[in-house]
Amino acid sequence: AYKSAEMYFREGFREYRAKNYLRAQTAFETALQVYADHTLSRVYLETTKKAMEDDAGELIKNAKREEEANRYGEALHRYEAVKRLYAKDQSNPLYKEAEDRIKDIEKKIKDLEQIR
């Protein structure tokens, strides 16, 4: 079991270094399912989750800046990227925030179109 876990860990580590956090998370979780005491997988799973949070926070910050400048298309792309990061964890506050902002922007766009 340890050998299998080690294989998944290496895969996860590769994905983590490539910033493919969802794939890395899945690989580390699989390693821990195969061998619960795989310490490095546990450590890197937490590191990956933190990196995802940092990325999502940065995306949201930039999306808000785009939104304030009325660049709604760019803002929507960034919020969608956050939703993709947390597609498996839709109860996550970052997912919810992105979802709410998307709804607000879509409403703004619709209102603007009615004015014209």
N, C-alpha and C positions, 0 to 999 in steps of 0.2 A: 504493500500500500504506500509506503514511503516513497518508493521509486516513481510511482504514478503521480503522487502529490508533487514530487520534485519536477516532473515533466510539466505539469500544469503551472507550477510556480514560475519556471523559466519562460513559458509562454506568456504568462501574466506580466512578468518583468519586461519582456520585449515590448509588449503592448503599452505598458506604463511609460516606458522611455520614449515611445512613439506618440505619446499623449492620446492614445486610444483608450480612454479611461473606462468606458463601458466594457470593452473586451477584456481589459486587465482585471476589472472587478469580477467578471464572470469566471475568469481563469483562477483567480485567487480563491474565490468561493468554492469552486470545484475542487481545488487542491485541499481545502479544509474539510470538504465532505468526504474525500477519499482518506485523508489522514488528519484528524482533528488537531493533532499536536504539531502541525507544521508551522513553527513560530514565524519564519520569514513571511509566509503567506498571510498570516494574521497581521503582522506589522505593515506589510505593503498594501493590504486591503484598506487599512485605516489611512495610510498615506495617499492612496488612490482616491478615497472618498474626500479627503481634505483638498486634494488637487482639483477634483471636480467642483467642489464648493467654491474654491478660489476662481476657477474659470467662469463659473456661472455668475458669481458676483461681479466679475469684470465685464461680462457680457451685458448684465443688467444695467450696470453703471453707464456703459457706453450707449446702450439702447435708450436710456433716459435722456442722455445728452442729444442723441439724434432726434428724439421725440420733441424736445424743447426747441430744436431748430426746425421743426416741422418736416423733418425727413422721415416720414412715416414708413416708407418701404424699408429703409436701412434698419430702423428700430424693430420692425416686424421680423426681419431676418435674424436679428440677434435674440429676440425673445423666443423665436422658434428653435434656435440652437439650444437654448436653455431647456426647453421642453423635450428636445431629443435626448439631452444628457440625462434627464430624469424620467424618461418614458416608462421605466420599470418601477418608479417610485413616485406616482402621481400625487401622493399625499404630502410630498416634500414642499415646504414653504416656498422654495425657489421656483418650483414648477407652478405652484398656485399663483405666485406673483407674476410670472411670465404670462400665464393664461389670462389673468385679469387685465394686464396691460394690453394684451392683444385684443381683447374684447373692447376695451376703451378706444384703442386706435381705430379699430374697424368701425366703431360708432362715429368717431370724429370724421372719418373718411366719408361715411354715408351722409352725415349731416352736411359736409362741405359740398357733396354732389347735389344735394337737394337745393342748396342755395343758388347754384349756378343755373 
